[in-house]
Amino acid sequence: MRIVAQNHIAEGVLERFVMTRLSEAEVVPVEEHLLICPRCRERVAWLDDFVGSIRSAASAPQRFGVKRQD
């Protein structure tokens, strides 16, 4: 798998990085790239906030009478 293409990390790779779904071998080049690329760091920060929001919403108490289906 190619991690860095056209000077940036592919969106799908960043998503899997944030969700800790990369192998150790895949994590190393991503972390190295993030050290030098502010654009990819910003994207990771945004994705991290987004994933955190989704996880928070999924674990929030039920509101407005809507039942969560498990």
Secondary structure, DSSP 4 states (H G I P E B T S, - for coil): ---EETTEE-HHHHHHHHTT-S-HHHHHHHHHHHHH-HHHHHHHHHHHHHHHHHHHHHHSPP-TTPPPP-
